Amino acid sequence: MSSSNSVSKAELIAAVSLAAGATAIGIMAYQTFFSKRKCSKPKVNLDLQKDNPKVVHAFDIEDLGDKAVYCRCWRSKKFPYCDGAHTKHNQETGDNVGPLIIKRKEA
């Protein structure tokens, strides 16, 4: 005969489940309100002109020639011009970014 102080399997499972649930809620609350590691979107520009508050490039239409291909993935070694680095970036991340292509309109 079992003593009146023993805990049944069902009670033990309920206690462990309650403790695990309370722990999960506590962790989520900590991460939401107190963690310095906030969920933010990853940066696009990883290393180009980081000392500037905003990276801007301007070109005169007359200087473009017949066609210009500009990088939009920020991975090009020839930035602001595209060198095809978006292909590797897209394979690694599942992204679908491509270059900006500007062509003169044929008259």
C-alpha positions as CSV (number, residue, x, y, z in Angstrom):
1,M,0.0,0.0,0.0
2,S,1.4,3.4,-0.9
3,S,1.7,6.1,1.7
4,S,-0.4,9.3,1.5
5,N,2.7,11.4,0.9
6,S,3.7,9.8,-2.4
7,V,3.1,11.6,-5.7
8,S,1.4,9.8,-8.6
9,K,2.8,9.7,-12.1
10,A,0.1,12.0,-13.4
11,E,0.8,14.6,-10.7
12,L,4.5,14.4,-11.4
13,I,3.9,14.9,-15.1
14,A,1.6,17.8,-14.5
15,A,4.2,19.5,-12.2
16,V,7.0,19.1,-14.7
17,S,4.8,20.4,-17.5
18,L,3.8,23.4,-15.4
19,A,7.4,24.1,-14.5
20,A,8.5,23.8,-18.1
21,G,5.7,26.1,-19.3
22,A,6.5,28.7,-16.6
23,T,10.2,28.6,-17.6
24,A,9.4,29.1,-21.3
25,I,7.1,32.1,-20.5
26,G,9.8,33.6,-18.3
27,I,12.5,33.2,-21.0
28,M,10.2,34.8,-23.6
29,A,9.3,37.7,-21.3
30,Y,13.0,38.3,-20.5
31,Q,13.9,38.3,-24.2
32,T,11.1,40.7,-25.0
33,F,11.6,43.2,-22.2
34,F,15.1,43.0,-20.9
35,S,17.4,41.5,-23.6
36,K,19.6,43.9,-25.4
37,R,19.5,41.6,-28.4
38,K,16.3,42.8,-29.9
39,C,14.9,41.1,-33.0
40,S,15.9,43.5,-35.7
41,K,16.2,43.1,-39.4
42,P,19.7,42.2,-40.6
43,K,21.7,45.0,-42.2
44,V,22.1,45.0,-45.9
45,N,25.3,47.0,-46.1
46,L,27.8,44.9,-44.2
47,D,31.1,46.8,-44.9
48,L,30.9,49.6,-47.5
49,Q,31.6,53.2,-46.3
50,K,30.4,52.4,-42.7
51,D,31.8,55.8,-41.6
52,N,29.1,57.6,-43.6
53,P,25.6,58.0,-42.2
54,K,24.2,57.3,-45.6
55,V,25.8,55.9,-48.7
56,V,24.7,57.8,-51.8
57,H,26.1,57.7,-55.4
58,A,25.0,60.1,-58.1
59,F,25.8,59.9,-61.8
60,D,25.1,62.2,-64.7
61,I,23.0,60.7,-67.5
62,E,25.6,61.8,-70.0
63,D,28.3,59.8,-68.2
64,L,26.4,56.5,-68.3
65,G,27.1,55.4,-71.9
66,D,24.7,52.9,-73.5
67,K,24.3,50.7,-70.4
68,A,25.1,50.8,-66.7
69,V,24.6,47.9,-64.2
70,Y,24.4,48.8,-60.5
71,C,24.6,46.6,-57.5
72,R,21.6,46.3,-55.2
73,C,22.8,43.5,-52.9
74,W,25.7,45.4,-51.4
75,R,28.1,42.5,-51.9
76,S,29.9,43.7,-55.0
77,K,33.6,44.2,-54.8
78,K,33.2,46.9,-57.5
79,F,30.4,48.7,-55.7
80,P,28.3,50.7,-56.8
81,Y,28.7,48.6,-60.0
82,C,27.5,45.0,-60.1
83,D,30.0,42.2,-60.3
84,G,27.5,39.3,-60.0
85,A,28.0,38.8,-56.3
86,H,24.2,38.6,-55.9
87,T,24.3,35.1,-57.4
88,K,26.2,33.7,-54.4
89,H,24.2,35.9,-52.0
90,N,20.9,34.5,-53.4
91,Q,22.1,30.9,-53.2
92,E,23.2,31.3,-49.6
93,T,20.2,33.1,-48.4
94,G,17.3,32.2,-50.7
95,D,17.0,35.8,-51.6
96,N,16.2,37.0,-55.2
97,V,18.0,40.3,-55.5
98,G,19.5,41.3,-58.8
99,P,21.2,44.4,-60.3
100,L,19.7,47.7,-61.4
101,I,20.3,47.9,-65.2
102,I,20.0,51.3,-66.9
103,K,20.0,51.4,-70.7
104,R,19.7,54.3,-73.1
105,K,16.5,54.2,-75.1
106,E,17.1,53.6,-78.7
107,A,15.8,56.4,-80.9
